[in-house]
Amino acid sequence: MSKRMFLSFFIISWMSVFSYSQDSYDKMASELANYGEDVKKIAVIPFSYADNTSSTKDGFVISERLTMKLINMQKFEIIERSVLNKVLDELKLQNSGAIDPTSAKDLGKVLGVDAIITGTLIPTNDGKIEVNARLIKTETAQAIGASSVYVIKDWLGGDAPQSKPVYQQNTTNINKVSKSYVGGEHGYSFFDVILGAGSQTMDIKWDENKYGGAEMNGLKATGGGPIGIRVGGFGKGILGGDFELSVSKHYSDAQKVYVSGGPLNLPSGYIDATSIGLSGDLLIRTLTKANPKANLYAGLGLGLSINNIKSNTIKDAYNKSLNESSPGIMFRVPIGIRFNVDNLTFFMEYRAEANGTIFSRNVSG
């Protein structure tokens, strides 16, 4: 049996698939839906930039994605885009989010909707778009709820202004407003390349029938790894998970051990093991608005391993050196911190890991 303790700084990582925008649309749709408990039929008006720029492409794309999320929720009856555009033209309204109270009431009468969703866009310095959506009752022209999220522009076209955003005060009465944060309410996925190193020990227990159950515990060992890849992610809350495929090397050092028969000098490489592991972790992270791009996390993991065990010292009755492959079980406890920067994540992790295996040199019993 071998046991490994890794003080592993996986300064690692490579390319994370950041599902930021997708979660933003889900969050926006969910919050607006919660505010419209008495609403049955709605229309989603294409959004516009707060500083009244002429571009409508960005607003159209964002409102269309929000519309699809609302349709999939199956909570509201939603006016089709073609019908909405025709009514906007008939009422001589600009196909944008610039809807005043009078226009909202007119839309409600013509379309027969209980409420409309409209909003404004504000470009940010880091290339994202702040989306401020409002759910407005057409009968009273009162905003009964709102949601504010950030999305990443991942479509072609449009001309989002690069100047400083112009914030306009909303004078409409808003009952509820929420805000989203990266690494907070938002989940993300990651694909990591792992390069680790650390301290190792080995525990060896011999067969009780033949060798009296002799034990050699805490043998000093060197090696490398784990080296491998890992995929995983976190949901909107604190829970997440990952799967890892990695390989590591373990090589016992020359040392003196004490067994029941007295001291024994073990040569270097008394046990030479190579392990290939497939494992998974259940993770839990912290959520903080103060620094939403950094998450502390910890977890518990289990896995299966294939271990090749070699030794130039341990031989059988035919003087054949030990060289055997056998399955094993892995257990580990990872603790670390992960940083999200744009579409990349970086992490450092300490991991305590144990890998146990049994080998018999193919001798029965």
Order of alpha helices (4+ residues) and beta strands (2+ residues): beta-alpha-beta-beta-alpha-beta-alpha-alpha-beta-beta-beta-beta-beta-alpha-beta-beta-beta-beta-beta-beta-beta-beta
